[in-house]
């Protein structure tokens, strides 16, 4: 193990520590917010699949081919049985 490899490993460890200490929480919050916004967007666009009265517009029909791969996951997440303890971990 050379000197440069040991120094590189130490710098990598410091970088990972600082990321975990400073940016991990906000990054997780941003990913969770993005997922919630995507699911809300799909609900507004194709909510009529679940019986939500949504007026289908020309634009939502144009977006439909891009959303088709996400629909099964979205339905599973939306129709999942939830308990009040699910929100306690947040």
C-alpha positions, 0 to 999 in steps of 0.5 A, a space after each residue: 500500500 503506497 503513500 498516495 493510496 493511504 492518503 487517498 483513502 483517508 480523504 475519501 473517508 473524510 469526504 464520506 463522513 462530512 457528507 453523512 454529517 452535513 448532507 445526508 438528511 437533506 438529500 434523503 428529504 429531497 428524494 422523499 419530496 421528489 417521490 411524493 411530488 411524482 406520485 401526486 403528479 401521476 394522481 392528477 394526470 391519470 387519477 381516473 384509473 382509481 375513480 378520482 374525478 379528474 378531467 383528462 386534458 390533451 396534455 395529460 394524454 400526451 404525457 401518458 406514454 412516459 408514465 405507463 412504466 410507473 403506473 403499477 408502482 404508483 398504484 401499489 404505493 397509493 393503495 397500500 394499507 397504511 397505519 398511523 405508525 407509518 408516519 412516526 418514523 419521519 
